[in-house]
Amino acid sequence: MTKSRTFSFTYTVAAVTSTTYTVNMQYVANKTHQFTAWLLKNGTTLAISSPKGNITGAQASSEVQEYFADVASVLGFVQDQSTYSNLFHSNGTSTVTIGTSTFTVMNYVANSLPETIQRCSGETTTLTAYNLSEGIPSGSSSELPTYVDIAGSTTVNGATTPFAFKVQITAFTVP
């Protein structure tokens, strides 16, 4: 049985120094979690401030990782598209409008389904659905995945876990 989760994640970079970012974050799943995180530019979490109080060290890092887990899972599959480019191909372009920004995205699909990815770690991922759209919004130099629809299963040490991600970006701001 595939589990389904709906969530939204927003963040705003409130301040930047030579070594750190101050980031205001909001994660909404079953309930809303709002906090401010202080992150070193290498990704290390220094501290977070939330309604629970101020948290530092390993506990702060764990809390931030928990909130980023859903986002990281989706981005991991987006990264697979470039790592295993021989398994996917462009299905053309389309124009998207998100908020006030209109731009062209490249649409990618799997060459065939199911598609199996054998990883160096011994993990096997079998994709039963794969659609990805990504483009560069005006004012940015980075690719933004605007739509991701991926389903399948992952097998690690003989245990198979199904998954399904459907993500559509509905708003963003280019700083």
C-alpha positions, 0 to 999 in steps of 0.5 A: 500500500502506498502512503500519501502525504500532502505538505507545503514547505516555504522558506525565506532567507532573512539574512546572509553573513559571510558564514551563515544564513538566517532562514524563516521556514514554515512546514505544513503537513498535519499541522503548521510548524514555523521556525527560524534556522541559523545555518552555516553556508556548508549546511550545518545547522547551528540553531533553530528557534520555534514555539518549542524554544531555542534548540542547538546542536544535534537536536536542531540539526535533527529537527531541520532534517525532519522538515526537509525530509519530504523535500529532499526525497522529491529532489533526490528523484529529480537528481536521478533524472540527470544521474541516470539520463539514459533512462529518461528523455525529453517529451518537449516543452511547455509554458507554465505560469506560477504566480506572476512568472511565465516561463518555458519548462522542459518535460521529461518522461521515462523511456519505458515503464517500469524502469529499474535503477540499480544503485551502487549501494545495492538498493534497487528502485523500480519506477512505475510512473515518471514525469518531470517538468523543470525550467529556469524562471526569469531572474534566476540562473537555477533550474526549478522543478515545477512538476514531479509525478513519480511512483514505484518501489525501492528494495533494500536488503530484500524489503520493498517499500512503495512510494508515490510523489506528486509535487506541483510548485504553486508559488515561488519568489526569485530573490 
